[in-house]
Amino acid sequence: MRPFDLPLGYKYATAYAGIRKEQKDDLALIVSTVPAAAAALFTTNRVQAAPVKLAKANIRLSKGVCGAVLVNAGNANCATKSGEKVAGNTTKALAKLLKLPPNQVLPASTGVIGVELDENKILDKLPELVERLADNSLPDVARAILTTDLQPKGASREVTLRRGTVRIAGVTKGSGMIHPRMATTLAFVMTDAVIPQTLLRRMLVRAGELSYNRISVDGDTSTNDTLIVMANGASGVRPDPKEMSVFEEALTETLQSLARQIVRDGEGARKLVSVEVHGAATDAAAATIARAISNSPLVKTAIAGSDPNWGRILSAAGSSGVNFDPSTVDITLQDVRVCRAGLASPFDEQDMKLRLDDTDVSIVFRIASKTKGSATFWTCDLTEDYIHINASYRT
């Protein structure tokens, strides 16, 4: 993200508070210099971390107004005795420093579950964090929120409207415990467009469904998933009613870019896999089939080994619960048809293996029918490195 891509009216800062064992920044702060409309999506896991519960409550109490987001990495602040106290005390202390109502500060955490978080590590660093605020430090935030990620993740867009230009920029983290509704992640997206909160919320729900709810690494949904979008209106530019769809398209593209980066950086992953389904009865049915294919360990390991085992794809789709006629299904891998009308279609095995060695893999599952339900999912291959990473996550 180049500095001129960043939305107006936001400042960012990071610091090391000693929450991680490794000495690298583990605190991040995002501040809007004017009150921002805010909308958020959170985990659907029944087990929810303290910052998720407090952020939900705050965004409701503030009626969708956000002044700051406080993030820590290295500890999920989940399933602990002091979790709610830590989340509450740290956000209240930050609100006092920033002269904000406490309910306009949204917390987020990522890291290991079930370990008590020492609130003093955060409280002691808040004055320094506020002092460091700068308008070009969003890339530092992208790095500070990482856990097992190998790469920082960011995306930005500029949208030219009749009244002027608005900007969208976001950062995200996520590598393992990734599964739709939502995918486990922290994501923070800022825009300087003038967007009413109720409309921003509707946009986020639709954009989230086409991005963060369409990715999978390992089929596990986290306790801490948080996706926050802020619109502070600092540009002074409000899209015309007819331009709102243009802005929403740019927001969706930004979220999709961030989501795909998560999958590409999946724990142990070597390949980004795009799964398209066409010809289902509805878009929702297509999404269910695509999700089943994306989550199948047998499909993901076949891709890891560059094995064109299309039978695993057909079987995964059949286990999705969606009604379709297998004899009407065509499957293509890397633009080569390997299954026609539910049966094997001749192809060059050696050539296909070479094609599947690519770091980008395409699976297209097409049902010959009069219906046009379609969906795209993004997943990754499943390698032995995933086991090594997760067998020693706490140690």
C-alpha positions as CSV (number, residue, x, y, z in Angstrom):
1,M,0.0,0.0,0.0
2,R,1.5,3.3,-1.1
3,P,1.0,6.3,1.2
4,F,-1.3,8.0,-1.3
5,D,-3.5,5.0,-1.4
6,L,-4.4,5.4,2.3
7,P,-7.7,6.9,3.3
8,L,-7.7,10.4,4.8
9,G,-8.3,11.0,8.5
10,Y,-6.7,7.9,10.0
11,K,-3.6,7.3,12.1
12,Y,-1.8,4.1,13.1
13,A,0.8,2.9,15.6
14,T,2.4,-0.3,16.9
15,A,4.5,-1.3,19.8
16,Y,6.0,-4.3,21.6
17,A,4.3,-5.0,24.9
18,G,5.9,-8.4,25.7
19,I,2.8,-10.5,25.0
20,R,4.7,-12.5,22.4
21,K,7.7,-14.5,23.3
22,E,9.5,-13.2,20.2
23,Q,10.4,-9.5,20.5
24,K,8.4,-8.0,17.7
25,D,5.4,-5.6,17.8
26,D,2.3,-7.2,19.3
27,L,0.1,-4.2,19.9
28,A,-1.5,-2.1,17.2
29,L,-3.8,0.9,17.2
30,I,-6.0,2.4,14.5
31,V,-7.5,5.8,15.2
32,S,-10.0,7.9,13.1
33,T,-9.3,11.6,13.6
34,V,-13.1,12.2,13.2
35,P,-15.9,9.9,14.4
36,A,-16.4,7.1,11.9
37,A,-19.4,5.0,11.0
38,A,-18.5,1.4,11.7
39,A,-19.9,-2.0,10.9
40,A,-18.5,-5.4,11.9
41,L,-18.8,-9.1,11.5
42,F,-17.7,-11.6,14.1
43,T,-17.1,-15.3,14.7
44,T,-20.1,-17.6,14.7
45,N,-18.2,-20.0,17.1
46,R,-20.2,-20.6,20.2
47,V,-17.0,-20.0,22.2
48,Q,-16.3,-16.3,21.8
49,A,-13.3,-14.4,23.2
50,A,-13.7,-11.4,25.5
51,P,-12.7,-8.8,22.9
52,V,-15.4,-10.2,20.5
53,K,-18.1,-9.9,23.2
54,L,-17.0,-6.3,24.1
55,A,-16.6,-5.2,20.5
56,K,-20.1,-6.5,19.8
57,A,-21.5,-4.6,22.8
58,N,-19.6,-1.4,22.0
59,I,-20.7,-1.2,18.4
60,R,-24.3,-1.6,19.5
61,L,-24.1,0.9,22.4
62,S,-22.3,3.5,20.2
63,K,-24.9,3.0,17.4
64,G,-22.2,2.2,15.0
65,V,-19.7,4.9,15.8
66,C,-16.0,4.0,16.2
67,G,-13.1,6.2,17.1
68,A,-10.3,3.6,17.6
69,V,-9.5,-0.1,17.3
70,L,-7.0,-1.7,19.7
71,V,-5.4,-5.0,18.7
72,N,-3.1,-7.4,20.5
73,A,-1.4,-10.4,19.0
74,G,0.1,-13.4,20.9
75,N,-2.8,-14.0,23.2
76,A,-6.5,-14.6,22.2
77,N,-7.8,-13.3,25.6
78,C,-10.2,-16.2,25.4
79,A,-11.3,-18.9,27.9
80,T,-9.6,-17.1,30.8
81,K,-10.8,-15.9,34.2
82,S,-9.8,-12.3,33.6
83,G,-10.7,-12.0,29.9
84,E,-13.6,-9.5,30.2
85,K,-11.7,-7.5,32.8
86,V,-8.7,-7.1,30.6
87,A,-10.7,-6.2,27.5
88,G,-12.7,-3.6,29.5
89,N,-9.9,-2.0,31.4
90,T,-7.6,-1.7,28.4
91,T,-10.2,-0.1,26.1
92,K,-11.4,2.3,28.9
93,A,-7.8,3.4,29.5
94,L,-7.3,4.0,25.7
95,A,-10.6,5.9,25.5
96,K,-9.4,8.2,28.3
97,L,-6.1,8.9,26.5
98,L,-7.9,9.6,23.2
99,K,-10.8,11.5,24.9
100,L,-13.3,9.2,23.4
101,P,-16.4,7.5,24.9
102,P,-15.3,4.0,26.0
103,N,-17.9,2.4,23.7
104,Q,-16.2,4.0,20.6
105,V,-13.1,1.8,21.2
106,L,-13.3,-1.7,19.7
107,P,-10.9,-4.4,20.9
108,A,-9.5,-7.4,19.0
109,S,-7.1,-10.1,20.0
110,T,-5.4,-13.1,18.3
111,G,-3.1,-15.8,19.6
112,V,-3.2,-18.8,21.9
113,I,-6.5,-19.6,23.7
114,G,-6.7,-20.3,27.5
115,V,-3.7,-18.3,28.7
116,E,-4.3,-15.4,31.1
117,L,-3.3,-12.0,29.5
118,D,-1.6,-9.6,31.8
119,E,-3.5,-6.3,31.3
120,N,-0.5,-4.3,32.6
121,K,1.5,-5.2,29.6
122,I,-1.0,-3.3,27.4
123,L,-1.8,-0.5,29.9
124,D,1.8,0.4,30.3
125,K,2.3,0.7,26.5
126,L,-0.8,2.7,25.7
127,P,0.7,6.2,26.2
128,E,3.6,5.3,23.9
129,L,1.2,3.8,21.4
130,V,-0.8,7.0,21.3
131,E,2.4,9.1,21.0
132,R,3.5,7.1,18.0
133,L,0.3,7.6,15.9
134,A,1.2,8.5,12.3
135,D,-0.9,8.6,9.1
136,N,1.5,6.3,7.1
137,S,2.0,3.4,9.6
138,L,-0.7,1.0,8.4
139,P,1.9,-1.4,7.0
140,D,3.3,-1.6,10.5
141,V,-0.2,-2.6,11.8
142,A,-0.3,-5.4,9.1
143,R,2.9,-6.8,10.6
144,A,2.1,-6.4,14.3
145,I,-1.1,-8.4,14.1
146,L,0.4,-11.6,12.6
147,T,0.7,-14.9,14.4
148,T,1.6,-18.0,12.3
149,D,1.3,-15.9,9.1
150,L,4.4,-15.7,7.0
151,Q,3.5,-12.6,5.1
152,P,1.7,-9.3,6.1
153,K,-1.5,-8.7,4.2
154,G,-2.9,-5.5,2.9
155,A,-5.0,-4.1,0.0
156,S,-6.2,-0.7,-1.2
157,R,-8.4,0.9,-3.8
158,E,-9.2,4.3,-5.1
159,V,-12.6,5.0,-6.4
160,T,-13.3,8.1,-8.6
161,L,-16.8,9.4,-8.2
162,R,-18.6,12.4,-9.5
163,R,-17.8,14.6,-6.5
164,G,-14.2,13.4,-6.1
165,T,-12.0,10.4,-5.2
166,V,-12.4,8.2,-2.1
167,R,-10.0,5.6,-0.8
168,I,-10.3,2.2,0.8
169,A,-7.5,0.4,2.5
170,G,-7.3,-2.6,4.8
171,V,-5.1,-5.1,6.6
172,T,-5.8,-8.6,7.7
173,K,-4.2,-11.6,9.4
174,G,-4.9,-15.3,9.2
175,S,-3.1,-18.5,8.3
176,G,-4.6,-21.4,10.2
177,M,-8.0,-22.1,11.9
178,I,-9.6,-20.7,8.7
179,H,-13.2,-21.7,7.8
180,P,-16.1,-19.7,6.4
181,R,-18.8,-18.0,8.5
182,M,-16.4,-16.2,9.2
183,A,-13.0,-17.4,8.4
184,T,-10.7,-17.0,11.4
185,T,-9.1,-13.7,11.0
186,L,-8.7,-10.2,12.1
187,A,-9.4,-7.6,9.4
188,F,-9.6,-3.8,9.6
189,V,-10.7,-1.8,6.6
190,M,-10.9,2.0,6.4
191,T,-12.4,4.4,4.0
192,D,-12.7,8.2,3.8
193,A,-16.0,8.0,1.9
194,V,-19.2,9.4,3.5
195,I,-21.3,6.3,3.9
196,P,-24.2,6.1,6.4
197,Q,-23.8,3.4,9.0
198,T,-26.9,1.5,8.1
199,L,-25.8,1.3,4.5
200,L,-22.3,0.4,5.4
201,R,-23.6,-2.5,7.5
202,R,-25.6,-3.8,4.5
203,M,-22.6,-3.5,2.2
204,L,-20.3,-5.3,4.6
205,V,-22.7,-8.2,5.0
206,R,-22.9,-8.7,1.2
207,A,-19.1,-8.1,0.7
208,G,-18.2,-10.4,3.5
209,E,-20.3,-13.2,2.1
210,L,-18.4,-13.0,-1.2
211,S,-15.0,-12.8,0.4
212,Y,-14.2,-13.9,4.0
213,N,-17.1,-16.3,4.0
214,R,-15.7,-18.0,0.8
215,I,-12.3,-19.1,2.1
216,S,-11.1,-22.2,3.9
217,V,-7.7,-23.5,5.0
218,D,-8.5,-26.2,7.5
219,G,-12.2,-26.3,8.3
220,D,-11.8,-24.8,11.9
221,T,-13.6,-21.6,12.9
222,S,-11.8,-19.4,15.5
223,T,-13.1,-17.8,18.7
224,N,-11.8,-14.4,17.8
225,D,-12.9,-13.6,14.2
226,T,-13.4,-9.9,13.8
227,L,-13.9,-7.9,10.6
228,I,-14.4,-4.1,11.1
229,V,-15.1,-1.6,8.4
230,M,-14.9,2.2,9.2
231,A,-16.1,5.1,7.1
232,N,-15.1,8.5,8.5
233,G,-16.1,10.7,5.6
234,A,-12.9,12.7,5.8
235,S,-12.8,13.1,2.0
236,G,-16.1,14.9,2.1
237,V,-17.2,12.8,-0.8
238,R,-20.5,10.9,-0.6
239,P,-21.3,8.6,-3.5
240,D,-24.5,9.5,-5.3
241,P,-27.2,6.8,-4.9
242,K,-26.3,5.4,-8.3
243,E,-22.6,5.3,-7.3
244,M,-23.1,3.4,-4.1
245,S,-22.9,0.1,-6.1
246,V,-19.5,1.3,-7.5
247,F,-18.2,1.9,-4.0
248,E,-19.6,-1.5,-2.8
249,E,-17.9,-3.2,-5.7
250,A,-14.5,-1.6,-4.7
251,L,-15.1,-2.6,-1.0
252,T,-15.9,-6.2,-2.1
253,E,-12.8,-6.3,-4.3
254,T,-10.7,-5.1,-1.4
255,L,-12.1,-7.8,1.0
256,Q,-11.6,-10.5,-1.7
257,S,-8.0,-9.5,-2.1
258,L,-7.4,-9.7,1.6
259,A,-9.2,-13.0,1.9
260,R,-7.3,-14.6,-0.9
261,Q,-4.0,-13.5,0.7
262,I,-5.0,-15.4,3.8
263,V,-5.6,-18.6,1.8
264,R,-2.3,-18.2,-0.1
265,D,-0.5,-17.8,3.2
266,G,-2.4,-20.8,4.8
267,E,-0.3,-22.8,7.3
268,G,1.9,-25.1,5.2
269,A,0.2,-24.1,2.0
270,R,2.0,-24.1,-1.3
271,K,-0.9,-23.6,-3.7
272,L,-3.9,-21.3,-3.9
273,V,-6.9,-23.2,-5.2
274,S,-10.0,-21.5,-6.8
275,V,-13.1,-23.6,-6.8
276,E,-16.0,-22.6,-9.1
277,V,-19.4,-24.2,-9.2
278,H,-21.9,-23.5,-11.9
279,G,-25.4,-24.7,-12.8
280,A,-26.7,-25.3,-9.2
281,A,-30.3,-24.6,-8.4
282,T,-29.3,-21.4,-6.5
283,D,-26.2,-19.5,-5.6
284,A,-26.5,-20.8,-2.0
285,A,-26.6,-24.4,-3.3
286,A,-23.5,-23.7,-5.4
287,A,-21.8,-22.2,-2.4
288,T,-22.6,-25.3,-0.3
289,I,-21.0,-27.5,-3.0
290,A,-18.0,-25.3,-3.4
291,R,-17.5,-25.3,0.4
292,A,-17.6,-29.1,0.6
293,I,-15.0,-29.4,-2.1
294,S,-12.8,-26.7,-0.5
295,N,-12.9,-28.4,2.9
296,S,-12.3,-31.9,1.7
297,P,-8.9,-33.2,3.1
298,L,-8.8,-35.7,0.3
299,V,-9.2,-33.0,-2.4
300,K,-6.7,-30.8,-0.7
301,T,-4.0,-33.5,-0.3
302,A,-4.5,-34.6,-3.9
303,I,-3.8,-31.0,-5.0
304,A,-0.7,-31.0,-2.7
305,G,0.5,-34.0,-4.6
306,S,-0.5,-32.7,-8.0
307,D,-2.7,-35.8,-8.4
308,P,-5.6,-35.2,-10.8
309,N,-7.9,-37.4,-8.8
310,W,-11.2,-35.8,-9.9
311,G,-13.2,-38.6,-8.2
312,R,-12.5,-37.0,-4.9
313,I,-14.0,-33.7,-6.1
314,L,-17.1,-35.4,-7.3
315,S,-17.4,-37.4,-4.0
316,A,-17.0,-34.2,-1.9
317,A,-19.7,-32.4,-3.9
318,G,-22.0,-35.4,-3.4
319,S,-21.5,-35.3,0.3
320,S,-22.5,-31.6,0.5
321,G,-26.2,-32.4,0.9
322,V,-27.1,-30.5,-2.3
323,N,-29.3,-32.4,-4.7
324,F,-27.8,-32.8,-8.2
325,D,-27.6,-35.4,-10.9
326,P,-24.0,-36.8,-11.0
327,S,-24.5,-37.8,-14.7
328,T,-24.7,-34.1,-15.6
329,V,-21.4,-33.0,-14.1
330,D,-18.3,-31.9,-15.9
331,I,-15.1,-31.2,-14.0
332,T,-12.1,-29.3,-15.3
333,L,-8.7,-28.9,-13.6
334,Q,-6.4,-26.2,-14.9
335,D,-8.7,-25.7,-17.9
336,V,-8.5,-29.4,-18.9
337,R,-11.7,-31.4,-18.7
338,V,-11.1,-34.5,-16.6
339,C,-14.7,-35.6,-16.0
340,R,-17.5,-35.4,-18.5
341,A,-21.1,-36.3,-17.7
342,G,-20.0,-37.9,-14.5
343,L,-17.5,-40.2,-16.1
344,A,-13.8,-40.1,-16.9
345,S,-12.7,-37.8,-19.7
346,P,-9.4,-38.8,-21.4
347,F,-6.5,-36.5,-20.5
348,D,-2.7,-36.6,-20.5
349,E,-1.7,-37.7,-16.9
350,Q,1.8,-36.4,-17.1
351,D,0.8,-33.1,-18.6
352,M,-1.9,-32.6,-15.9
353,K,0.6,-33.4,-13.1
354,L,2.8,-30.6,-14.5
355,R,-0.1,-28.2,-14.7
356,L,-1.1,-29.0,-11.1
357,D,2.5,-28.2,-9.9
358,D,1.6,-24.6,-10.5
359,T,1.1,-22.4,-7.4
360,D,-2.4,-21.4,-8.6
361,V,-4.9,-24.2,-9.2
362,S,-8.3,-23.9,-10.8
363,I,-11.2,-26.4,-10.2
364,V,-14.4,-25.9,-12.1
365,F,-17.5,-28.0,-11.2
366,R,-20.2,-27.5,-13.8
367,I,-23.7,-29.0,-13.7
368,A,-25.5,-29.2,-17.0
369,S,-28.9,-27.7,-16.1
370,K,-31.3,-24.8,-16.8
371,T,-30.5,-23.2,-13.5
372,K,-27.6,-20.8,-13.1
373,G,-26.6,-20.9,-9.4
374,S,-22.9,-20.2,-9.1
375,A,-20.3,-19.5,-6.5
376,T,-16.5,-19.2,-6.1
377,F,-14.5,-20.4,-3.1
378,W,-10.8,-20.1,-2.4
379,T,-8.9,-22.8,-0.5
380,C,-5.3,-24.2,-0.4
381,D,-3.6,-27.5,-0.5
382,L,-3.0,-29.5,2.7
383,T,0.6,-30.4,3.3
384,E,2.7,-32.1,6.0
385,D,3.9,-28.7,7.1
386,Y,0.4,-27.9,8.4
387,I,0.8,-30.8,10.8
388,H,4.2,-29.7,12.0
389,I,3.1,-26.1,12.6
390,N,0.0,-27.1,14.6
391,A,1.6,-29.9,16.5
392,S,3.9,-27.4,18.2
393,Y,1.8,-24.2,18.2
394,R,1.9,-23.7,22.0
395,T,5.4,-25.0,22.5
